[in-house]
Amino acid sequence: LTFDRENEFDSDYLYVSGMNVDMIARVNKTDPTKQDLFKFPKIFHQDAQPQNDPQDSAWAQPHTLRFANVKSEALKGKLWVGLEEQGIIVKLDMIKLLKKYKKKLDLNIPVDLCAKTDYKSILDCRIKAKTVPFPINTRPHGFCFDAKCEYIWFTGKLTNTVSRIKVDGGDDTVQHFALPTLGAIPIYLALGPDNNVWGTCVSNSIIFRVTTGKYPVVHEMSISDAAKDRRPIAIKPDPRGLPFMWFTNEAGHSVCRLDTNAFEKEISEGTDVTGKCSCSVACKFLFRGSSFVHKVITEFPIPKVNHNMKVAGLAIRKDGAIWVQSYMDPI
């Protein structure tokens, strides 16, 4: 779910992704019954290997969607949408689309988008190598912009990577960086107050940070102990400009505050370093140990009304008030 905070486009509406139905919805804030639907086409790159059965309804699987994070008339109304199944991020010009399909929308008719004319750009997020027969779909799940809105950073949920690609595309601008821990399953990303990108890994209870300079460096930290599986999910910066990142623990049913200054201090001093990572030249150290975690993270438990509740979504108001979303695990 998103809206154009910086450029105040379409301020009465929210934009919501429908991953399982290949649609995004434009929903009125005050009257949610007023909705406009935009459906993505069933297209693939010629060299892609779709994972879904051809009879499945979801071929594109739109997930994360974002408007630009900087104020710019040129970026007003531009919406980037990650299509997991196709391994791409597309840019939509919602100002032009709303004008183009006004008659259909006025009649409450869902719009079938055309890739050739309605996609203003297509960013290929796949991993390409001469040693593989076809590009590997990273399945771009969460993504965010850097501080200047020059790059999009995205998680490779399938490939255990964090990657960046130029917002305006260009020739082979995508770069992939392996996470130190295998099978971590990176999920969400957010730009931090230090202008670095912070992310969550749902499989191995890991938080990671990647620097955003010319030569990015990945650091990661386990937030679990011997008895608990945390499963961090959503992650957001503190909106008051304080040096904190906030994230939810799905399994621990808590929200946590990470001190970015303390994280940097521990890295600089080399505390609790278990060894250098050998999987990628971009990875520096793998951090573990409860002493390090407690210096960096403060946990706030969220009361449960049922034993099988799990916490997922996270939103923070400008005054610092935190809202979380919990759900019932049927298992």
PyMOL commands that set and color helices and strands:
alter all, ss='L'
color gray80, all
select helices_A, chain A and resi 19-21+73-75+84-86+94-100+102-106+115-118+260-269+290-296
alter helices_A, ss='H'
color red, helices_A
select strands_A, chain A and resi 13-18+23-28+35-39+62-67+78-83+88-93+111-112+119-124+140-145+151-156+161-166+175-178+186-191+197-201+206-210+218-222+232-237+244-249+254-259+273-276+283-287+297-301+309-316+322-328
alter strands_A, ss='S'
color yellow, strands_A
deselect
rebuild
show_as cartoon
